[in-house]
Amino acid sequence: MDTASTGAYDAVRPASRALATEAVHAGRDDLARQGLHAPPIDLSTTYPSYDSRVEAGRIDAFAADGADPAGPPIYGRLGNPTVARFETALARLEGTESAVAFASGMAALSAVLLARSAMGLRHVVAVRPLYGCSDHLLTAGLLGTEVTWTDPAGIADALRPDTGLVMVESPANPTLAEVDLRAVAHACGSVPLLADNTFATPVLQRPAEQGARLVLHSATKYLGGHGDVLAGVVACDEEFAGRLRQIRFATGGVLHPLAGYLLLRGLSTLPVRVRAASASAAELAHRLAADPRVARVRYPRLGGAMVAFEVHGDPHEVISRVRLITPAVSLGSVDTLIQHPASISHRIVDADDRRGAGVSDRLLRMSVGLEDVDDLWADLDHALGERTRTPVPLQETVR
């Protein structure tokens, strides 16, 4: 099998194809020429080479610019053919030159921050809300970064000479707040905009087309789609991809080949899954909005499979009463999940900052799956309890 680089697969790609077609064929274009139908899994951690001089030159070339080494693979920490197929496919779906996969979404974000800090650009401008662990990573300065939190209108004024990154998430976790990515990218000037596209996926939006230079995914979610793979990926231009590969090699945050295989398989059904789940989510959002037990419903203008809603009653009781819906963290699986962000995903964020970003103590976040919408509604109707508008006092969970 030709495992030289992800670029080898592009040579057989037609000039323009629909997203649904790309989702099925990207990263697999070379298979028929090799007499294969399903992508192979390469589990090797190392590869033989009988010319150590040539091998040394290839390693030196990687150290210089982080480009995929020409020729056969060298070592699993530099790259893997199965993972490279997924990276090629995701880059094509997002409309970027390259993509670099990592062991988790947080590993991917960490690599971006390290790459910018290594250039002396430690300052980050960010818009809340973000995923709770992303918020914590920036706020705690664990990687030597300094963050300025602002709203979209304040981005330009928050930029400094040492600003290396502007970060937004749209729709945001967990409130589903949306920002105008094109306007934000314009406000960034020459500073790269990192857009977390985990909730929308390239099915609903492609941030690179609106000016974002970096597109982040927790691939654990919709890209994998079945709750059985942990991964992250950054779609970007090839120059920055080289820096990310060098960070990945140095820190070891590599994606396992089996995870790469599962992600490539997940992409093939991504458009179908996202559109089907989105249709159910829109219907559930409509029903929740008309229910007197619900104080507020948040559903993106963009659409999608995520619904956030605030209840008049105790949200912890709602969580405890679901039976079909799974009370669990994460999202993007084929089954519906529900969680209380203030207790779980955003517990690590300071309470005042959390509430200031719209993450109230009565907010529930639901990731709608592929079940029948009436079955889901029956479970929600039961979980919401008696029909009353009277707010129930909440007892704050001890941190």
Phi, psi and chi 1 to 4 in degrees:
 res  aa     phi    psi   chi1   chi2   chi3   chi4
   1 MET       -  138.7 -176.1  179.7   74.9      -
   2 ASP   -77.7  111.1  177.9    9.2      -      -
   3 THR  -116.5   28.1   57.4      -      -      -
   4 ALA   -61.1  -50.1      -      -      -      -
   5 SER  -169.0  168.8   69.4      -      -      -
   6 THR   -63.8  -30.1   56.9      -      -      -
   7 GLY   -61.9  -23.9      -      -      -      -
   8 ALA   -62.0  -29.2      -      -      -      -
   9 TYR   -76.5  -24.4  -51.2  137.1      -      -
  10 ASP   -70.8  -21.9  -69.4  -27.7      -      -
  11 ALA   -63.2  -25.2      -      -      -      -
  12 VAL  -103.2    6.9  -67.0      -      -      -
  13 ARG   -81.9  129.0  176.5  168.3   60.3   97.5
  14 PRO   -59.9  159.1  -22.7   33.0      -      -
  15 ALA   -61.7  -38.2      -      -      -      -
  16 SER  -149.2  129.1  177.7      -      -      -
  17 ARG  -139.4  153.4  -60.7 -165.7  -62.6 -152.8
  18 ALA   -66.9  156.4      -      -      -      -
  19 LEU   -57.2  -43.2 -179.2   82.2      -      -
  20 ALA   -61.3  -37.2      -      -      -      -
  21 THR   -70.2  -43.6  -56.7      -      -      -
  22 GLU   -60.3  -40.0  -71.4  -78.0   36.7      -
  23 ALA   -59.6  -34.0      -      -      -      -
  24 VAL   -82.9  -36.6  172.1      -      -      -
  25 HIS  -108.2  -22.1  -70.2  -80.5      -      -
  26 ALA   -61.8  136.5      -      -      -      -
  27 GLY    82.1   -2.8      -      -      -      -
  28 ARG  -124.0    5.2  -54.4  166.5 -179.6   83.8
  29 ASP   -60.8  -24.4  -66.5  -54.0      -      -
  30 ASP   -92.0   -2.6   65.1  -38.4      -      -
  31 LEU   -64.7  -46.6  -65.8  179.3      -      -
  32 ALA   -60.5  -36.5      -      -      -      -
  33 ARG   -64.3  -23.0  -67.0 -172.7  -72.3  109.4
  34 GLN   -98.3    5.3  -60.4 -176.7   59.4      -
  35 GLY    74.5   25.4      -      -      -      -
  36 LEU  -115.8  153.4  -60.9  173.0      -      -
  37 HIS  -112.3  -51.9 -178.5 -120.0      -      -
  38 ALA   -89.3  142.1      -      -      -      -
  39 PRO   -61.7  137.6  -19.8   30.9      -      -
  40 PRO   -77.6  158.8   28.3  -33.0      -      -
  41 ILE  -108.9  120.4  -53.7  176.4      -      -
  42 ASP  -102.4  107.9 -172.9  -28.1      -      -
  43 LEU   -96.3    6.5  -66.0  172.9      -      -
  44 SER   -65.1  140.1  -64.0      -      -      -
  45 THR   -93.3  -25.5   57.5      -      -      -
  46 THR  -141.0  165.2 -168.1      -      -      -
  47 TYR  -137.3  139.7  -59.1   84.4      -      -
  48 PRO   -72.7  146.4   25.5  -33.1      -      -
  49 SER  -147.3  128.7  171.6      -      -      -
  50 TYR   -99.4    3.5  -66.9   94.0      -      -
  51 ASP  -124.6   91.3 -167.8  -27.2      -      -
  52 SER   -70.0  -23.0   56.0      -      -      -
  53 ARG   -68.1  -46.2  -67.0 -175.6 -178.2   86.6
  54 VAL   -63.4  -41.2  170.2      -      -      -
  55 GLU   -61.0  -41.5 -159.8   79.6  -29.2      -
  56 ALA   -62.1  -40.0      -      -      -      -
  57 GLY   -64.8  -37.6      -      -      -      -
  58 ARG   -67.8  -38.2  -63.3  170.4   66.2 -147.8
  59 ILE   -68.1  -39.0  -66.4  172.8      -      -
  60 ASP   -62.4  -39.7  -73.5  -14.7      -      -
  61 ALA   -63.6  -41.0      -      -      -      -
  62 PHE   -63.6  -42.2  176.1   82.8      -      -
  63 ALA   -62.9  -27.4      -      -      -      -
  64 ALA   -74.8  -43.8      -      -      -      -
  65 ASP  -138.5   -1.3   58.2   15.2      -      -
  66 GLY    74.0   10.4      -      -      -      -
  67 ALA   -69.4  150.6      -      -      -      -
  68 ASP   -57.2  128.8  -79.5  -37.1      -      -
  69 PRO   -60.6  133.2  -22.3   32.8      -      -
  70 ALA   -68.2  148.4      -      -      -      -
  71 GLY    89.3 -163.8      -      -      -      -
  72 PRO   -68.1  163.1   24.7  -34.4      -      -
  73 PRO   -62.0  161.4  -19.1   31.3      -      -
  74 ILE  -112.2  -53.8  -61.1  173.7      -      -
  75 TYR  -157.7  146.9 -177.8   58.1      -      -
  76 GLY   -59.3  -25.1      -      -      -      -
  77 ARG   -78.6  -18.8 -163.0  147.3   43.4   85.0
  78 LEU   -85.4  -30.3  -85.1   84.7      -      -
  79 GLY   166.6  161.0      -      -      -      -
  80 ASN  -140.8  137.1  171.8  -86.7      -      -
  81 PRO   -61.1  -37.3  -23.5   33.4      -      -
  82 THR   -68.9  -43.8  -55.1      -      -      -
  83 VAL   -64.1  -37.9  172.4      -      -      -
  84 ALA   -61.2  -34.2      -      -      -      -
  85 ARG   -62.4  -44.7  -71.0 -177.4 -179.6  -83.1
  86 PHE   -62.9  -42.7  163.6   65.8      -      -
  87 GLU   -61.2  -43.0  -68.3  171.7  -29.9      -
  88 THR   -60.2  -45.3  -64.6      -      -      -
  89 ALA   -65.1  -44.4      -      -      -      -
  90 LEU   -66.0  -39.4 -167.5  -83.7      -      -
  91 ALA   -61.3  -39.8      -      -      -      -
  92 ARG   -66.9  -40.2  -67.2 -116.1  -67.8  -88.6
  93 LEU   -67.3  -34.9  -68.1  179.7      -      -
  94 GLU   -87.1  -10.2  -76.7  -70.2    4.8      -
  95 GLY    75.7   33.7      -      -      -      -
  96 THR  -115.7  167.7   58.8      -      -      -
  97 GLU   -68.3  -37.7  -71.5 -179.3  -22.4      -
  98 SER  -147.0  171.2  -59.8      -      -      -
  99 ALA  -150.7  147.7      -      -      -      -
 100 VAL  -128.4  124.9 -177.1      -      -      -
 101 ALA   -97.4  149.8      -      -      -      -
 102 PHE  -134.8  174.4  -66.2   85.7      -      -
 103 ALA   -70.5  -19.6      -      -      -      -
 104 SER  -161.9  168.8   69.8      -      -      -
 105 GLY   -63.3  -38.0      -      -      -      -
 106 MET   -69.1  -33.3  -68.5  -52.4  -60.1      -
 107 ALA   -64.7  -37.5      -      -      -      -
 108 ALA   -65.4  -46.5      -      -      -      -
 109 LEU   -63.7  -40.9  175.5   57.9      -      -
 110 SER   -59.7  -40.4  -64.1      -      -      -
 111 ALA   -64.0  -39.5      -      -      -      -
 112 VAL   -62.2  -46.8  171.9      -      -      -
 113 LEU   -63.5  -40.6  -63.5  175.1      -      -
 114 LEU   -66.0  -38.8  -71.8  171.5      -      -
 115 ALA   -63.7  -41.8      -      -      -      -
 116 ARG   -72.3  -40.3  -61.5  -56.0  -76.4  168.4
 117 SER   -62.7  -35.1  -67.6      -      -      -
 118 ALA   -63.5  -19.5      -      -      -      -
 119 MET   -94.4    7.6  -58.9  172.8   66.0      -
 120 GLY    82.2   15.4      -      -      -      -
 121 LEU  -112.2   80.2  -57.5  170.1      -      -
 122 ARG   -88.5  -16.5  -61.3  175.3   51.4 -107.5
 123 HIS   -86.3  136.3 -179.0 -119.8      -      -
 124 VAL  -123.5  135.1  177.5      -      -      -
 125 VAL  -103.8  129.1  174.4      -      -      -
 126 ALA  -138.1  152.5      -      -      -      -
 127 VAL  -114.0  124.3  175.6      -      -      -
 128 ARG   -84.2  153.9  -79.5 -170.2  171.4  117.2
 129 PRO   -83.9  152.3   30.9  -35.1      -      -
 130 LEU  -121.4  168.7  -62.8  175.5      -      -
 131 TYR   -50.2  138.9  168.6   52.0      -      -
 132 GLY   -55.8  -40.8      -      -      -      -
 133 CYS   -73.3  -30.2  -72.4      -      -      -
 134 SER   -64.9  -44.5  -61.6      -      -      -
 135 ASP   -57.2  -47.3 -172.1  -51.6      -      -
 136 HIS   -64.8  -41.6  175.1   67.3      -      -
 137 LEU   -60.2  -41.0 -178.8   63.5      -      -
 138 LEU   -72.6  -45.7  -65.7  175.1      -      -
 139 THR   -67.8  -39.9  -58.3      -      -      -
 140 ALA   -76.3  -14.9      -      -      -      -
 141 GLY    63.2   31.4      -      -      -      -
 142 LEU   -63.4  -24.7  -65.1  174.1      -      -
 143 LEU  -107.2   17.6  -62.3  179.4      -      -
 144 GLY    82.5   12.7      -      -      -      -
 145 THR   -92.1  161.2   55.3      -      -      -
 146 GLU  -125.6  134.4  177.4 -173.6  -12.2      -
 147 VAL  -117.7  142.2   63.6      -      -      -
 148 THR  -115.5  119.4  -62.8      -      -      -
 149 TRP   -89.1  137.0  -64.6  100.5      -      -
 150 THR  -153.4  172.0 -174.4      -      -      -
 151 ASP   -93.4  169.3   56.1   29.4      -      -
 152 PRO   -55.7  -34.7  -28.5   36.7      -      -
 153 ALA   -69.9  -19.4      -      -      -      -
 154 GLY   -98.9    6.0      -      -      -      -
 155 ILE   -61.3  -49.9  -71.6  174.6      -      -
 156 ALA   -58.2  -41.0      -      -      -      -
 157 ASP   -72.6  -21.6  -70.0  -24.0      -      -
 158 ALA   -84.9  -11.5      -      -      -      -
 159 LEU   -68.9  143.6  -60.9  178.3      -      -
 160 ARG  -129.6  168.0  -56.4 -172.8  -30.6 -154.3
 161 PRO   -58.5  -28.4  -26.8   35.1      -      -
 162 ASP  -100.5   16.4   63.8  -21.8      -      -
 163 THR   -74.4  122.5  -57.1      -      -      -
 164 GLY  -105.1  -10.6      -      -      -      -
 165 LEU  -163.6  143.3 -166.1   69.5      -      -
 166 VAL  -116.4  131.1  174.7      -      -      -
 167 MET  -123.5  130.3 -176.8  172.5  179.8      -
 168 VAL  -136.4  161.6  -59.6      -      -      -
 169 GLU  -132.4  123.2 -174.8  174.0   -1.5      -
 170 SER  -149.3  118.8 -176.7      -      -      -
 171 PRO   -62.3  147.8  -22.1   33.8      -      -
 172 ALA   -88.2  153.3      -      -      -      -
 173 ASN   -96.5  121.2 -174.6   -6.1      -      -
 174 PRO  -109.9    2.5   39.0  -35.7      -      -
 175 THR   -80.9  -13.8   66.0      -      -      -
 176 LEU    67.7   21.0  -52.6 -178.8      -      -
 177 ALA   -63.0  144.4      -      -      -      -
 178 GLU  -119.0  148.2  -64.9  171.3  -90.2      -
 179 VAL  -122.3  157.5  -59.2      -      -      -
 180 ASP   -81.1   98.6 -176.9  -23.1      -      -
 181 LEU   -61.4  -37.1  -70.0  176.7      -      -
 182 ARG   -65.5  -42.0 -164.9  175.9  -59.7  -80.8
 183 ALA   -67.4  -40.0      -      -      -      -
 184 VAL   -64.1  -44.0  168.1      -      -      -
 185 ALA   -60.3  -38.0      -      -      -      -
 186 HIS   -65.1  -40.3  178.6   73.9      -      -
 187 ALA   -67.3  -23.6      -      -      -      -
 188 CYS   -72.5  -21.4  -68.9      -      -      -
 189 GLY    61.8 -124.2      -      -      -      -
 190 SER   -88.1   -3.2   61.5      -      -      -
 191 VAL   -80.5  131.8  176.9      -      -      -
 192 PRO   -63.4  137.4  -19.2   30.4      -      -
 193 LEU   -95.9  124.8  169.9   62.9      -      -
 194 LEU  -101.7  118.6  169.8   66.0      -      -
 195 ALA  -110.3  121.9      -      -      -      -
 196 ASP   -80.4  114.0 -172.5  -34.3      -      -
 197 ASN  -107.8   22.5 -156.9   32.3      -      -
 198 THR   -58.9  -45.7  -61.5      -      -      -
 199 PHE   -72.0  -39.3  -82.7   20.4      -      -
 200 ALA   -82.4  -39.6      -      -      -      -
 201 THR    64.3  163.4   81.8      -      -      -
 202 PRO   -66.5   -8.4   19.3  -31.5      -      -
 203 VAL   -66.6  -37.8  176.5      -      -      -
 204 LEU  -101.5  -28.6  -60.8  180.0      -      -
 205 GLN  -158.6  150.4   73.9  178.3    1.8      -
 206 ARG  -123.6   94.0  -72.9  153.3   56.1  110.1
 207 PRO   -56.7  -29.6  -27.4   36.7      -      -
 208 ALA   -62.9  -29.7      -      -      -      -
 209 GLU   -72.0  -16.5  -66.3  179.5  -13.4      -
 210 GLN  -105.9    9.8  -59.7  177.2   59.3      -
 211 GLY   110.3   -7.1      -      -      -      -
 212 ALA   -70.2  134.3      -      -      -      -
 213 ARG   -92.0  -19.3  -70.9  170.0   56.2 -173.7
 214 LEU  -131.9  133.0  -52.9  169.1      -      -
 215 VAL  -122.7  118.4 -177.6      -      -      -
 216 LEU  -102.8  140.0  174.3   70.1      -      -
 217 HIS  -132.1  134.3  -74.7  -88.0      -      -
 218 SER   -79.8   97.5  172.4      -      -      -
 219 ALA   -68.1  -12.4      -      -      -      -
 220 THR   -54.3  -29.5  -54.5      -      -      -
 221 LYS   -86.3 -112.1  -48.2  -52.7 -167.6  -66.0
 222 TYR   -68.9  -31.9  -70.2  103.7      -      -
 223 LEU   -64.1  -45.1  -58.6 -170.9      -      -
 224 GLY   -72.2  -54.5      -      -      -      -
 225 GLY    82.9   -3.5      -      -      -      -
 226 HIS  -129.6   12.2  -66.4   75.9      -      -
 227 GLY    66.6   25.6      -      -      -      -
 228 ASP  -130.8   17.5   55.7    6.8      -      -
 229 VAL  -146.5  139.6   59.9      -      -      -
 230 LEU  -113.3  123.7 -165.7   68.8      -      -
 231 ALA  -167.0  162.0      -      -      -      -
 232 GLY  -140.6  160.6      -      -      -      -
 233 VAL  -155.6  145.4   63.2      -      -      -
 234 VAL  -120.7  123.7  179.1      -      -      -
 235 ALA   -97.4  133.0      -      -      -      -
 236 CYS  -165.5 -174.0   55.2      -      -      -
 237 ASP   -78.3  165.3   60.7   44.9      -      -
 238 GLU   -66.4  -33.7  174.4   55.3   26.3      -
 239 GLU   -61.4  -48.1 -180.0 -178.9    0.2      -
 240 PHE   -71.3  -32.0 -163.0   76.5      -      -
 241 ALA   -58.4  -38.6      -      -      -      -
 242 GLY   -60.3  -41.8      -      -      -      -
 243 ARG   -64.3  -40.3  -67.4 -176.0  178.3  -84.7
 244 LEU   -66.4  -37.7  -68.1  178.7      -      -
 245 ARG   -63.5  -37.9  -67.5 -173.2 -162.5  104.0
 246 GLN   -66.1  -41.0  -69.2  174.7  -38.9      -
 247 ILE   -63.7  -44.0  -64.2  -69.7      -      -
 248 ARG   -61.0  -42.1 -178.2  176.5   64.4 -177.1
 249 PHE   -63.5  -42.6  172.6   72.7      -      -
 250 ALA   -72.8  -36.9      -      -      -      -
 251 THR   -94.9  -18.7   60.5      -      -      -
 252 GLY    80.7   17.0      -      -      -      -
 253 GLY   -80.9   49.2      -      -      -      -
 254 VAL   -81.1  155.1  -63.2      -      -      -
 255 LEU   -89.4  134.0 -176.6   66.1      -      -
 256 HIS   -68.9  142.1 -168.7  -84.7      -      -
 257 PRO   -56.7  -36.9  -25.2   32.9      -      -
 258 LEU   -63.9  -38.0 -179.2   56.8      -      -
 259 ALA   -64.4  -40.2      -      -      -      -
 260 GLY   -60.5  -40.2      -      -      -      -
 261 TYR   -63.9  -46.2  172.1   84.6      -      -
 262 LEU   -63.7  -37.0  -68.6  172.6      -      -
 263 LEU   -67.2  -42.5  -72.6  166.5      -      -
 264 LEU   -61.5  -41.4 -175.5   64.2      -      -
 265 ARG   -63.7  -40.3 -173.1  178.3   68.0  170.4
 266 GLY   -62.8  -36.1      -      -      -      -
 267 LEU   -61.6  -30.1  -70.5 -175.0      -      -
 268 SER   -64.2  -28.2   63.6      -      -      -
 269 THR  -107.1    5.2   60.4      -      -      -
 270 LEU   -54.5  -51.5  178.2   65.9      -      -
 271 PRO   -60.4  -40.7  -22.9   34.7      -      -
 272 VAL   -65.9  -45.6  176.1      -      -      -
 273 ARG   -64.5  -46.3  -71.5 -173.5  -74.0  104.5
 274 VAL   -64.0  -42.9  168.5      -      -      -
 275 ARG   -69.0  -39.5  -72.2  164.2 -178.0  155.6
 276 ALA   -67.5  -46.0      -      -      -      -
 277 ALA   -65.7  -34.6      -      -      -      -
 278 SER   -65.4  -37.9  -62.8      -      -      -
 279 ALA   -63.2  -42.3      -      -      -      -
 280 SER   -67.9  -39.7  -65.5      -      -      -
 281 ALA   -62.4  -42.1      -      -      -      -
 282 ALA   -62.1  -40.1      -      -      -      -
 283 GLU   -68.0  -42.9  173.9   60.6   23.0      -
 284 LEU   -65.4  -38.1  -68.6  174.6      -      -
 285 ALA   -61.2  -40.0      -      -      -      -
 286 HIS   -63.5  -44.1  175.7   74.8      -      -
 287 ARG   -69.1  -39.6  -63.8 -174.1 -171.0 -172.7
 288 LEU   -63.7  -38.5  -72.8  166.4      -      -
 289 ALA   -63.8  -26.7      -      -      -      -
 290 ALA   -92.9    1.1      -      -      -      -
 291 ASP   -94.6  127.6 -165.2  -65.6      -      -
 292 PRO   -67.2  -13.9   22.9  -33.6      -      -
 293 ARG   -82.2   -7.4  -64.7  165.6  -66.8 -177.3
 294 VAL  -109.4  126.8  176.6      -      -      -
 295 ALA   -83.3  -34.5      -      -      -      -
 296 ARG  -160.0  141.3 -178.1 -179.2 -177.3 -174.5
 297 VAL  -121.4  136.5  176.0      -      -      -
 298 ARG  -120.5  121.1  -53.1 -179.1 -171.9 -168.5
 299 TYR  -140.7  130.3 -174.2   68.6      -      -
 300 PRO   -65.0  145.8  -17.2   29.9      -      -
 301 ARG   -60.1  -32.1  -66.5 -173.8  -59.8  -86.0
 302 LEU   -67.2  -21.1 -171.5   67.9      -      -
 303 GLY    92.1 -158.9      -      -      -      -
 304 GLY   118.0  178.3      -      -      -      -
 305 ALA  -101.2    7.1      -      -      -      -
 306 MET  -102.7  138.1  -59.2  -62.5  -61.2      -
 307 VAL  -131.4  134.2 -179.8      -      -      -
 308 ALA  -119.7  138.0      -      -      -      -
 309 PHE  -150.5  147.2   58.2   99.7      -      -
 310 GLU  -104.5  137.5  -62.9  177.4   21.7      -
 311 VAL  -107.5  154.3  -64.9      -      -      -
 312 HIS   -74.5  -32.6  -72.6  -64.8      -      -
 313 GLY   -83.7 -165.6      -      -      -      -
 314 ASP   -82.4  117.1 -172.1  -24.5      -      -
 315 PRO   -63.5  -28.2   23.0  -33.1      -      -
 316 HIS   -66.2  -34.1  -57.4  -74.2      -      -
 317 GLU   -68.2  -37.9  -70.6  -60.8  -44.4      -
 318 VAL   -60.3  -46.5  177.3      -      -      -
 319 ILE   -57.4  -41.7  -67.3  -72.5      -      -
 320 SER   -72.0  -18.8   71.8      -      -      -
 321 ARG  -100.1   -8.5  -73.8 -167.1  -69.4 -103.4
 322 VAL   -67.4  148.1  -65.8      -      -      -
 323 ARG  -125.9  -45.9  -66.2  -64.2  177.4  -95.1
 324 LEU   -80.3  -45.3  176.1   64.3      -      -
 325 ILE   -71.6  139.8  -62.0  168.6      -      -
 326 THR   -92.1  123.4  -57.7      -      -      -
 327 PRO   -81.2  100.8   27.9  -28.9      -      -
 328 ALA  -160.1  156.5      -      -      -      -
 329 VAL   -72.1  175.6  -60.7      -      -      -
 330 SER    78.2 -175.7 -160.8      -      -      -
 331 LEU  -169.2  173.2   55.6  107.4      -      -
 332 GLY    84.6    8.2      -      -      -      -
 333 SER   -86.6  173.6 -174.4      -      -      -
 334 VAL   -72.9  -18.5  -69.3      -      -      -
 335 ASP  -104.2  156.7   59.3  -39.6      -      -
 336 THR   -81.8  133.8  -61.0      -      -      -
 337 LEU  -121.9  147.9  -51.8  176.2      -      -
 338 ILE  -137.5  144.7 -167.1  168.8      -      -
 339 GLN  -152.5  164.0   64.9  126.3  -64.1      -
 340 HIS  -104.5  100.1 -178.1 -118.4      -      -
 341 PRO   -56.1  -39.6  -26.6   35.9      -      -
 342 ALA   -63.1  -23.3      -      -      -      -
 343 SER   -96.3  -24.2  -64.5      -      -      -
 344 ILE  -121.9  -85.1  -51.4  -64.7      -      -
 345 SER   -64.8  -29.6   63.9      -      -      -
 346 HIS  -117.0   17.5  -72.0   69.2      -      -
 347 ARG   -63.9  -29.9 -172.0   65.9 -177.9  172.6
 348 ILE   -74.4  -14.2 -159.2  168.0      -      -
 349 VAL   -84.5  138.6  178.8      -      -      -
 350 ASP   -50.0  136.7  177.5   82.2      -      -
 351 ALA   -57.4  -43.0      -      -      -      -
 352 ASP   -66.3  -41.8  -70.6  -22.0      -      -
 353 ASP   -64.7  -39.3  -68.8  -23.4      -      -
 354 ARG   -62.0  -50.3 -174.7  173.7   68.2 -131.3
 355 ARG   -68.0  -35.6  -67.6  167.7 -175.5  143.0
 356 GLY   -63.6  -26.4      -      -      -      -
 357 ALA   -87.8    3.8      -      -      -      -
 358 GLY    94.8    7.2      -      -      -      -
 359 VAL   -91.9   85.9 -174.7      -      -      -
 360 SER   -77.8  166.3   79.5      -      -      -
 361 ASP   -73.5  -11.7  -67.5  -22.7      -      -
 362 ARG  -103.6    7.8  -65.6 -177.8 -175.9  -89.5
 363 LEU   -83.5  134.0 -177.7   72.2      -      -
 364 LEU  -118.3  142.3  -68.0  168.0      -      -
 365 ARG  -116.8  127.5 -170.2 -163.2   72.8 -174.1
 366 MET  -122.3  128.3 -176.5  167.5   61.0      -
 367 SER  -100.8  109.8  167.4      -      -      -
 368 VAL   -81.6  132.2  179.3      -      -      -
 369 GLY   -99.9 -147.0      -      -      -      -
 370 LEU  -108.4   14.1  -60.2 -179.0      -      -
 371 GLU   -70.4  167.9  -57.2   95.0  -23.3      -
 372 ASP   -64.3  135.3 -178.2   87.5      -      -
 373 VAL   -65.1  -33.3   68.1      -      -      -
 374 ASP   -70.3  -34.0  -70.8  -33.8      -      -
 375 ASP   -66.2  -40.2  -70.8  -26.5      -      -
 376 LEU   -63.8  -42.6  -69.0  173.2      -      -
 377 TRP   -65.8  -37.7  176.6 -111.8      -      -
 378 ALA   -61.0  -38.9      -      -      -      -
 379 ASP   -69.2  -42.3 -163.4   37.8      -      -
 380 LEU   -63.7  -42.2  -82.3  174.2      -      -
 381 ASP   -59.4  -41.9 -176.2   43.9      -      -
 382 HIS   -66.3  -44.1  166.1   75.9      -      -
 383 ALA   -67.8  -30.5      -      -      -      -
 384 LEU   -71.8  -18.3  -73.3  168.8      -      -
 385 GLY    78.6 -156.6      -      -      -      -
 386 GLU   -63.9  147.8  -65.0 -178.1    7.0      -
 387 ARG   -81.4  100.8  -67.7  178.5  173.9  -92.4
 388 THR  -146.5  148.1  175.2      -      -      -
 389 ARG   -96.8   -3.3  -72.1 -176.4  179.9  -87.8
 390 THR   -74.2  116.7  -55.4      -      -      -
 391 PRO   -61.6  137.4  -21.2   33.3      -      -
 392 VAL   -96.0  129.2  176.4      -      -      -
 393 PRO   -59.0  138.9  -21.0   32.2      -      -
 394 LEU  -100.0  139.7  -72.2 -178.0      -      -
 395 GLN   -98.1  114.4 -178.5  175.3   -1.4      -
 396 GLU   -63.8  131.0  179.6   65.3   21.0      -
 397 THR   -68.6  135.7  -55.7      -      -      -
 398 VAL   -70.9  130.7  176.4      -      -      -
 399 ARG   -69.0      - -173.0 -177.9  -74.3  -88.2
